[in-house]
Amino acid sequence: MQHRPSYYSTSSLTRFILCLVLVIPILVSLTGCLDQLGDRSPTGPDSGLGALPNYAQEEGTSTVVEVNGQEHEIHFIISPWGVFPYEYWIYAEINEQLGVGKEPGIDQVPVSLGDVVFTFSDLPDEVTEVVAAIKDKPSDGEEAEDEEIEGDQYTEIGRYAVENGGVQIAVAREHLIAYFGDTHYSVWFKVIGGENGEGIDRGSLLTMNGSLADGQGVSLTLSVETAFGTEGSSQPAAGGGPATVFFQGFETDTSGWEPYNGSVTQTASGTGGITSAAGGFHAVLGSPANGGPFTRFGGYHDTWPEGGFTASLDIYLDTGWAAGEGFDYSVAANGSDGNHQRDFIFHVTKDTSTGDLLVGGSNNSNFTPREDLENINHYVVSSSGWYTFQHVFYDNGGSLAVDLNLLDSSGTVLFTETRSTAADTIPGEVGGNRYGWFTFIDVSGGIAIDNTSLAGSW
């Protein structure tokens, strides 16, 4: 009789079938786990943390960049409620994929950006402050709380005052990678304001700006329905008002500024001992004898906006400038006919007779440092640092009035020169903004500027 090999015996076959019955479900389960975890985004549709309502490849925004000769796609995601239902918080994420047009979470690679600057604009008037925070990782074996971000569940990066409906927040890479690691930059924002803690929704914009290692800039903008309330220990901040229609913080380029007879150079924070007013970059303007750099604030307006308009620029003032050095900075009003109406000029001079660094204001420039500022309304700058030069254009009984305000880095108004001419009637004669212009810069090595903005309800 021919015998089957022993491994075909009934008992062996039974054991083999039993093994399959036990092992196959385990393999299927393991395969499912590996497929689910794999290299999926921790905030992707299949993640255990829950899907974002506007995952980048669905309702977010993306851009294609070249990294080491390969195409990568960088995605920017925001959610008014975050991955978890955090009241009043906005979750922002940046992630990156190798290749273009792939499914969410596939071929994730470390984000190629360094530090990132987030800019809120068109915030409601009631918003006074934005808080930036990173989510704390739960302890080993502890599940993340899905209630609120409070107590020891998050760490504040900082609180930032809102001015003219906007604010710029620089977030370091070390903070962005703290929760998910370097493949998913993440940060949480809370906007604070309103009355009686009631949340108010209104479309605002959130823009992220970063740079690749080769200097290529990346900028993406999304609309966010901003939920906010009075929660938090904030105090009303200086500013508020109409929407920001132009902003240049020099994080990616110098667009919007023209050199004319001078120069405009994007400059890294710390260069020459000057830390940027915000973010990782500012601009340095060269020193022309006359006809310095200027901006059109994104374009001239020949109509008067309801509530007026405000132009703002941060300038670094150095008390160590040589005697007789200085500059003039003008913001001009446009006429309702589209032509130039009038200049409103800040004068800054290291006064020869007093030895003080002085700031004054008028409607004319002589294209040379004024040596008589001590004889008119003026301010003595006693310490080097960033100062905000603000032009507030408003309707004063039917005629244009302009407050030339000098503010320190905390937003405190140090000096005001108000200029008004009865002939500048609104809306008959006066339209909107024209240029911001350094009529001359007579400072060795030039001057540093940052955070150019124009706000108005056009």
RODO-2510 file (C-alpha; in nm, 4 decimals, decimal comma):
residues 458
     n   res          X          Y          Z
     1     m     0,0000     0,0000     0,0000
     2     q     0,1259     0,3429    -0,0898
     3     h     0,1510     0,5693     0,2109
     4     r     0,1005     0,9467     0,2012
     5     p     0,3792     1,1495     0,3528
     6     s     0,3229     1,2151     0,7223
     7     y     0,2461     1,5850     0,6665
     8     y    -0,0696     1,4781     0,4829
     9     s    -0,1898     1,2840     0,7805
    10     t    -0,5351     1,3728     0,9149
    11     s    -0,4010     1,5076     1,2446
    12     s    -0,1383     1,7202     1,0693
    13     l    -0,3932     1,8586     0,8238
    14     t    -0,6252     1,9478     1,1088
    15     r    -0,3478     2,1344     1,2856
    16     f    -0,2592     2,3172     0,9615
    17     i    -0,6195     2,4298     0,9037
    18     l    -0,6494     2,5392     1,2657
    19     c    -0,3299     2,7411     1,2255
    20     l    -0,4707     2,9162     0,9183
    21     v    -0,7931     2,9950     1,1008
    22     l    -0,5966     3,1599     1,3821
    23     v    -0,3210     3,3292     1,1810
    24     i    -0,5136     3,4769     0,8852
    25     p    -0,7267     3,7168     1,0955
    26     i    -0,4126     3,8320     1,2751
    27     l    -0,2374     3,8965     0,9428
    28     v    -0,5404     4,0778     0,8041
    29     s    -0,5626     4,2887     1,1190
    30     l    -0,1904     4,3632     1,1156
    31     t    -0,2033     4,4550     0,7465
    32     g    -0,4889     4,6921     0,8191
    33     c    -0,2956     4,8526     1,1028
    34     l     0,0137     4,8934     0,8887
    35     d    -0,1927     5,0362     0,6050
    36     q    -0,3632     5,2772     0,8417
    37     l    -0,0472     5,3913     1,0137
    38     g     0,2111     5,3537     0,7366
    39     d     0,3153     5,7039     0,6337
    40     r    -0,0301     5,8554     0,6671
    41     s    -0,0678     6,2060     0,8023
    42     p    -0,1546     6,2088     1,1735
    43     t    -0,4336     6,4475     1,0760
    44     g    -0,5310     6,2651     0,7588
    45     p    -0,8745     6,1113     0,6880
    46     d    -0,7798     5,7688     0,8267
    47     s    -0,6006     5,8842     1,1386
    48     g    -0,7054     5,7993     1,4887
    49     l    -0,7060     6,1688     1,5790
    50     g    -0,9984     6,2495     1,3521
    51     a    -1,0145     6,4182     1,0148
    52     l    -0,9880     6,7903     0,9664
    53     p    -1,2970     6,9434     0,8055
    54     n    -1,0770     7,1138     0,5446
    55     y    -0,7842     6,8809     0,4878
    56     a    -0,5365     7,0533     0,2583
    57     q    -0,5797     6,8385    -0,0495
    58     e    -0,9571     6,8784    -0,0216
    59     e    -1,0333     7,2331     0,0964
    60     g    -0,6971     7,3743     0,1995
    61     t    -0,4369     7,5234    -0,0313
    62     s    -0,1125     7,3912    -0,1770
    63     t     0,1880     7,4933    -0,3815
    64     v     0,4520     7,2993    -0,5761
    65     v     0,8193     7,3655    -0,5002
    66     e     1,1474     7,2099    -0,6096
    67     v     1,3612     7,0520    -0,3382
    68     n     1,6934     6,8914    -0,4341
    69     g     1,5779     6,8595    -0,7938
    70     q     1,2472     6,6911    -0,7067
    71     e     0,8943     6,8276    -0,7060
    72     h     0,7353     6,8533    -0,3617
    73     e     0,3877     6,9758    -0,2718
    74     i     0,3492     7,1903     0,0403
    75     h     0,0001     7,2000     0,1926
    76     f    -0,1455     7,4611     0,4279
    77     i    -0,4474     7,3621     0,6383
    78     i    -0,6540     7,5567     0,8873
    79     s    -0,9547     7,4585     1,0927
    80     p    -1,1651     7,6903     1,3102
    81     w    -1,2044     7,4109     1,5642
    82     g    -0,8719     7,2293     1,5438
    83     v    -0,8354     6,8529     1,5349
    84     f    -1,0334     6,8487     1,8575
    85     p    -1,3338     7,0717     1,9364
    86     y    -1,1397     7,3526     2,1013
    87     e    -1,3654     7,6510     2,1545
    88     y    -1,2214     7,9756     2,0146
    89     w    -0,9086     7,8076     1,8755
    90     i    -0,7814     7,7878     1,5175
    91     y    -0,5558     7,4979     1,4235
    92     a    -0,2966     7,5531     1,1489
    93     e    -0,0895     7,2785     0,9878
    94     i     0,1757     7,2693     0,7157
    95     n     0,2764     6,9362     0,5657
    96     e     0,4766     6,8288     0,2637
    97     q     0,4630     6,5396     0,0155
    98     l     0,7139     6,4012    -0,2308
    99     g     0,5496     6,4360    -0,5712
   100     v     0,2363     6,6181    -0,6780
   101     g    -0,1353     6,5396    -0,6589
   102     k    -0,1119     6,2397    -0,4278
   103     e    -0,3727     6,1197    -0,1805
   104     p    -0,3629     6,2829     0,1646
   105     g    -0,0862     6,1464     0,3845
   106     i     0,1004     5,9486     0,1167
   107     d     0,4782     5,9979     0,0826
   108     q     0,5024     6,2517     0,3626
   109     v     0,8467     6,4094     0,3993
   110     p     0,9872     6,6557     0,6536
   111     v     0,8664     7,0088     0,5883
   112     s     1,1398     7,1968     0,4024
   113     l     1,0632     7,5354     0,5570
   114     g     1,2440     7,6911     0,8499
   115     d     1,0671     7,9348     1,0790
   116     v     0,7241     8,0461     0,9545
   117     v     0,5468     8,3818     0,9823
   118     f     0,1668     8,3715     1,0118
   119     t    -0,0238     8,6892     0,9260
   120     f    -0,3873     8,7472     1,0231
   121     s    -0,5695     9,0168     0,8251
   122     d    -0,9262     9,1463     0,8049
   123     l    -0,9900     9,0562     1,1670
   124     p    -1,3092     9,2052     1,3163
   125     d    -1,2711     9,5381     1,4932
   126     e    -1,3431     9,3756     1,8302
   127     v    -1,0368     9,1490     1,8140
   128     t    -0,7611     9,2919     2,0321
   129     e    -0,5127     9,0088     2,0691
   130     v    -0,4039     8,6779     1,9168
   131     v    -0,2521     8,4020     2,1306
   132     a    -0,0198     8,1470     1,9669
   133     a     0,0325     7,8109     2,1369
   134     i     0,1711     7,4629     2,0853
   135     k    -0,0168     7,1555     2,2015
   136     d     0,1530     6,9561     2,4759
   137     k     0,2005     6,5876     2,4099
   138     p     0,0156     6,3584     2,6540
   139     s     0,2243     6,1549     2,8947
   140     d     0,3029     5,7927     2,8046
   141     g    -0,0100     5,5822     2,8257
   142     e    -0,2323     5,8880     2,8648
   143     e    -0,4940     5,9703     2,6048
   144     a    -0,5108     6,3245     2,4693
   145     e    -0,7941     6,5276     2,6142
   146     d    -1,0689     6,6269     2,3696
   147     e    -1,2206     6,8973     2,5887
   148     e    -1,0458     7,2348     2,5823
   149     i    -0,6928     7,3597     2,5506
   150     e    -0,6237     7,4721     2,9034
   151     g    -0,4063     7,4053     3,2069
   152     d    -0,1035     7,1957     3,1210
   153     q    -0,2380     7,0806     2,7841
   154     y    -0,0711     7,3564     2,5835
   155     t     0,2138     7,6041     2,6067
   156     e     0,1766     7,9635     2,4945
   157     i     0,4341     8,0901     2,2469
   158     g     0,3200     8,4472     2,2944
   159     r     0,0376     8,7020     2,2901
   160     y     0,0308     8,9533     2,0062
   161     a    -0,1615     9,2832     1,9914
   162     v    -0,3804     9,3373     1,6852
   163     e    -0,3396     9,6676     1,5042
   164     n    -0,5681     9,7842     1,2232
   165     g    -0,7291     9,4439     1,1937
   166     g    -0,4048     9,2552     1,1452
   167     v    -0,1141     9,0943     1,3263
   168     q     0,2036     8,9130     1,2223
   169     i     0,3297     8,6202     1,4317
   170     a     0,6666     8,4515     1,3773
   171     v     0,6757     8,0890     1,4959
   172     a     1,0095     7,9094     1,5261
   173     r     1,0549     7,5666     1,3686
   174     e     1,1280     7,4139     1,7093
   175     h     0,7762     7,5064     1,8177
   176     l     0,6142     7,3969     1,4914
   177     i     0,7540     7,0424     1,5147
   178     a     0,6898     7,0000     1,8881
   179     y     0,3662     6,7994     1,8607
   180     f     0,3666     6,5945     1,5376
   181     g     0,7350     6,6112     1,4445
   182     d     0,9038     6,7560     1,1370
   183     t     0,6569     6,6125     0,8824
   184     h     0,3682     6,8186     1,0201
   185     y     0,4193     7,1738     1,1389
   186     s     0,1354     7,2586     1,3764
   187     v     0,0315     7,5603     1,5823
   188     w    -0,2873     7,6761     1,7562
   189     f    -0,4180     8,0344     1,7571
   190     k    -0,6801     8,1981     1,9768
   191     v    -0,8231     8,5353     1,8769
   192     i    -0,9538     8,7391     2,1686
   193     g    -1,2092     9,0202     2,1808
   194     g    -1,5836     9,0751     2,1649
   195     e    -1,8324     9,1339     2,4434
   196     n    -1,9608     8,9044     2,7173
   197     g    -1,7626     8,6125     2,5818
   198     e    -1,9968     8,5683     2,2857
   199     g    -1,8316     8,4149     1,9828
   200     i    -1,8636     8,6092     1,6570
   201     d    -1,7934     8,4604     1,3144
   202     r    -1,6557     8,6601     1,0285
   203     g    -1,4328     8,5668     0,7365
   204     s    -1,0699     8,6648     0,7934
   205     l    -0,7490     8,5653     0,6201
   206     l    -0,4513     8,3721     0,7526
   207     t    -0,1319     8,3740     0,5474
   208     m     0,1776     8,1623     0,6072
   209     n     0,5173     8,2748     0,4773
   210     g     0,8329     8,0666     0,4880
   211     s     1,1531     8,0085     0,2943
   212     l     1,3285     7,7005     0,1573
   213     a     1,6981     7,6417     0,2155
   214     d     1,7795     7,7934    -0,1254
   215     g     1,5958     8,1134    -0,0332
   216     q     1,2834     8,0397    -0,2386
   217     g     0,9831     8,1934    -0,0662
   218     v     0,6585     8,0064     0,0000
   219     s     0,3379     8,1984     0,0705
   220     l    -0,0126     8,0503     0,1067
   221     t    -0,3364     8,2140     0,2208
   222     l    -0,6637     8,0675     0,3451
   223     s    -0,9927     8,2143     0,4622
   224     v    -1,0960     8,1294     0,8158
   225     e    -1,4240     8,1827     0,9944
   226     t    -1,2792     8,3402     1,3055
   227     a    -1,4443     8,2432     1,6326
   228     f    -1,3479     8,4630     1,9230
   229     g    -1,4558     8,5743     2,2668
   230     t    -1,3335     8,7569     2,5764
   231     e    -1,1774     8,4444     2,7247
   232     g    -0,8253     8,5107     2,8502
   233     s    -0,6517     8,7836     3,0442
   234     s    -0,6158     9,0274     2,7581
   235     q    -0,6531     9,4024     2,7731
   236     p    -0,7783     9,6081     2,4770
   237     a    -0,4842     9,6724     2,2488
   238     a    -0,4006     9,9906     2,0647
   239     g    -0,5221     9,9923     1,7080
   240     g    -0,8289     9,8214     1,5719
   241     g    -1,0220     9,9690     1,2800
   242     p    -1,0629     9,8901     0,9112
   243     a    -0,9179     9,5959     0,7228
   244     t    -0,5521     9,5805     0,6232
   245     v    -0,5416     9,6133     0,2436
   246     f    -0,1623     9,6053     0,2074
   247     f     0,1107     9,4460     0,4161
   248     q     0,4789     9,3803     0,3539
   249     g     0,6907     9,2251     0,6281
   250     f     0,9830     9,1309     0,3972
   251     e     0,9731     8,7647     0,4982
   252     t     0,9864     8,6400     0,1380
   253     d     1,0719     8,9428    -0,0780
   254     t     1,0555     9,3227    -0,1017
   255     s     0,7622     9,3452    -0,3427
   256     g     0,5553     9,6604    -0,3092
   257     w     0,8629     9,8749    -0,2432
   258     e     1,0484    10,0499    -0,5288
   259     p     1,4135    10,1623    -0,4933
   260     y     1,3848    10,4825    -0,7047
   261     n     1,7299    10,6423    -0,6550
   262     g     1,8149    10,4221    -0,3576
   263     s     1,7994    10,0496    -0,2839
   264     v     1,5730     9,8048    -0,1004
   265     t     1,7444     9,4924     0,0343
   266     q     1,5816     9,2033     0,2194
   267     t     1,7951     9,1506     0,5305
   268     a     1,8047     8,8640     0,7797
   269     s     1,7246     8,9348     1,1421
   270     g     2,0401     8,9981     1,3449
   271     t     2,2362     9,1479     1,0565
   272     g     2,4329     9,4476     1,1775
   273     g     2,3066     9,3832     1,5293
   274     i     1,9436     9,4634     1,4378
   275     t     1,6776     9,2039     1,5217
   276     s     1,3805     9,2284     1,2849
   277     a     1,0712     9,3939     1,4306
   278     a     0,8812     9,0736     1,3454
   279     g     0,9710     8,7469     1,1767
   280     g     1,3104     8,6556     1,0413
   281     f     1,3660     8,9401     0,7952
   282     h     1,3346     9,3149     0,7471
   283     a     1,4567     9,5513     0,4735
   284     v     1,7463     9,7939     0,4609
   285     l     1,7051    10,1046     0,2468
   286     g     2,0140    10,2527     0,0854
   287     s     2,1098    10,6179     0,1302
   288     p     2,0311    10,8299    -0,1777
   289     a     2,1028    11,2031    -0,1797
   290     n     1,7376    11,2500    -0,2737
   291     g     1,4530    11,0486    -0,4168
   292     g     1,4649    10,7463    -0,1864
   293     p     1,2630    10,4225    -0,1937
   294     f     0,8839    10,4390    -0,1989
   295     t     0,5729    10,2203    -0,1817
   296     r     0,2313    10,2619    -0,3419
   297     f     0,0745    10,0477    -0,0660
   298     g    -0,0569     9,8104    -0,3311
   299     g    -0,2180    10,0901    -0,5354
   300     y    -0,3511    10,4454    -0,5159
   301     h    -0,7135    10,5214    -0,4212
   302     d    -0,9140    10,8224    -0,5391
   303     t    -1,2168    10,7613    -0,3155
   304     w    -1,2470    10,8363     0,0548
   305     p    -1,3093    10,5177     0,2595
   306     e    -1,5660    10,5193     0,5372
   307     g    -1,3807    10,5650     0,8658
   308     g    -1,0654    10,7010     0,6995
   309     f    -0,7407    10,5077     0,6586
   310     t    -0,4112    10,4440     0,8366
   311     a    -0,0591    10,3875     0,7014
   312     s     0,2041    10,2343     0,9269
   313     l     0,5746    10,1560     0,9004
   314     d     0,8327    10,0347     1,1541
   315     i     1,1709    10,2094     1,1333
   316     y     1,4822    10,1328     1,3388
   317     l     1,6182    10,4497     1,4997
   318     d     1,9769    10,4537     1,6261
   319     t     2,0813    10,7187     1,8766
   320     g     2,4399    10,6544     1,7674
   321     w     2,3944    10,8127     1,4252
   322     a     2,6421    11,0872     1,3444
   323     a     2,5458    11,4501     1,4008
   324     g     2,3545    11,5907     1,1052
   325     e     2,2322    11,2539     0,9777
   326     g     1,8637    11,1840     0,9246
   327     f     1,5768    11,1253     0,6813
   328     d     1,2298    11,2446     0,5833
   329     y     0,9403    10,9997     0,5404
   330     s     0,6171    11,1124     0,3767
   331     v     0,2771    10,9528     0,3244
   332     a     0,0691    11,1484     0,0748
   333     a    -0,3044    11,1836     0,0278
   334     n    -0,4455    11,1324    -0,3192
   335     g    -0,7012    11,3708    -0,4649
   336     s    -1,0509    11,2662    -0,5694
   337     d    -0,9292    11,3437    -0,9237
   338     g    -0,6544    11,0811    -0,8917
   339     n    -0,3742    11,3370    -0,8657
   340     h    -0,1418    11,4192    -0,5761
   341     q    -0,3171    11,6140    -0,2984
   342     r    -0,0781    11,6727    -0,0082
   343     d     0,2253    11,5273     0,1741
   344     f     0,2417    11,4545     0,5461
   345     i     0,6043    11,4208     0,6484
   346     f     0,8013    11,2879     0,9446
   347     h     1,1419    11,4530     0,9936
   348     v     1,4124    11,2587     1,1802
   349     t     1,7473    11,4263     1,2522
   350     k     2,0456    11,3679     1,4806
   351     d     2,0495    11,7346     1,5776
   352     t     2,3908    11,8978     1,5650
   353     s     2,3252    12,1691     1,8238
   354     t     2,1644    11,9533     2,0938
   355     g     2,3178    11,6148     2,0135
   356     d     1,9695    11,4588     2,0395
   357     l     1,7910    11,2345     1,7924
   358     l     1,4733    11,4326     1,7193
   359     v     1,1430    11,3552     1,5450
   360     g     0,9043    11,6217     1,4122
   361     g     0,6424    11,6634     1,1413
   362     s     0,5196    11,9016     0,8696
   363     n     0,3847    11,9106     0,5125
   364     n     0,7105    11,9855     0,3285
   365     s     1,0534    11,8314     0,2730
   366     n     1,3746    12,0197     0,1980
   367     f     1,5508    11,6927     0,1009
   368     t     1,8068    11,7452     0,3763
   369     p     1,7999    11,6825     0,7544
   370     r     1,6229    11,9625     0,9416
   371     e     1,8407    12,1209     1,2086
   372     d     1,5580    12,3194     1,3695
   373     l     1,3349    12,0424     1,5038
   374     e     1,4100    12,1457     1,8618
   375     n     1,2176    12,4692     1,7907
   376     i     0,8905    12,3019     1,6844
   377     n     0,6699    12,0241     1,8244
   378     h     0,9133    11,7342     1,8529
   379     y     1,0125    11,4167     2,0389
   380     v     1,3554    11,3220     2,1731
   381     v     1,4453    10,9588     2,1001
   382     s     1,6494    10,8445     2,3987
   383     s     1,7027    10,4766     2,3142
   384     s     1,7777    10,2850     1,9962
   385     g     1,5164    10,0433     1,8673
   386     w     1,2108     9,9935     1,6492
   387     y     0,9540    10,2733     1,6330
   388     t     0,6256    10,2772     1,4418
   389     f     0,5626    10,5773     1,2164
   390     q     0,1864    10,5982     1,1799
   391     h    -0,0236    10,8281     0,9592
   392     v    -0,3928    10,8362     1,0589
   393     f    -0,6130    11,0049     0,7947
   394     y    -0,9601    11,1058     0,9157
   395     d    -1,2545    11,3368     0,8480
   396     n    -1,2459    11,6373     1,0816
   397     g    -1,5709    11,8258     1,0260
   398     g    -1,5633    11,7828     0,6499
   399     s    -1,1906    11,8416     0,5980
   400     l    -0,8946    11,6076     0,6044
   401     a    -0,6889    11,5841     0,9231
   402     v    -0,3843    11,3624     0,9679
   403     d    -0,2250    11,2521     1,2941
   404     l     0,1442    11,1731     1,2559
   405     n     0,1968    10,9363     1,5487
   406     l     0,5250    10,7934     1,6741
   407     l     0,4792    10,4705     1,8732
   408     d     0,7282    10,2580     2,0620
   409     s     0,7543     9,8796     2,0216
   410     s     0,4831     9,8216     2,2834
   411     g     0,2322    10,0364     2,0928
   412     t     0,2488    10,3382     2,3237
   413     v     0,2022    10,6711     2,1426
   414     l     0,5058    10,8889     2,2171
   415     f     0,4436    11,1843     1,9886
   416     t     0,1653    11,3290     1,7716
   417     e     0,1714    11,6075     1,5149
   418     t    -0,1721    11,6862     1,3672
   419     r    -0,1891    11,8527     1,0264
   420     s    -0,5053    11,9878     0,8635
   421     t    -0,5956    12,2285     0,5837
   422     a    -0,9513    12,3546     0,5403
   423     a    -0,9201    12,3364     0,1605
   424     d    -0,8773    11,9563     0,1759
   425     t    -1,2515    11,8851     0,1783
   426     i    -1,3974    11,5345     0,1995
   427     p    -1,5100    11,3929    -0,0382
   428     g    -1,4861    11,6915    -0,2744
   429     e    -1,1076    11,7270    -0,2878
   430     v    -0,9597    11,4323    -0,1009
   431     g    -0,9563    11,0750    -0,2253
   432     g    -0,7541    10,8014    -0,0549
   433     n    -0,3892    10,7088    -0,0200
   434     r    -0,1035    10,7830    -0,2514
   435     y     0,2579    10,6848    -0,1723
   436     g     0,4823    10,6265     0,1254
   437     w     0,8155    10,7854     0,0284
   438     f     1,1561    10,8526     0,1812
   439     t     1,2279    11,1832     0,0090
   440     f     1,5909    11,1409     0,1139
   441     i     1,7989    10,9205     0,3459
   442     d     2,1213    11,0678     0,4801
   443     v     2,2347    10,7930     0,7180
   444     s     2,5585    10,6002     0,6776
   445     g     2,4726    10,2388     0,5953
   446     g     2,1069    10,3201     0,5331
   447     i     1,8077    10,2521     0,7585
   448     a     1,6146     9,9368     0,8534
   449     i     1,2370     9,9168     0,8011
   450     d     0,9753     9,6490     0,8656
   451     n     0,5988     9,5872     0,8653
   452     t     0,4588     9,8231     0,6030
   453     s     0,0789     9,8355     0,6176
   454     l    -0,2230    10,0255     0,4897
   455     a    -0,5702     9,9816     0,6380
   456     g    -0,8953    10,1221     0,5019
   457     s    -1,2463    10,0130     0,4022
   458     w    -1,2264    10,0523     0,0250
***
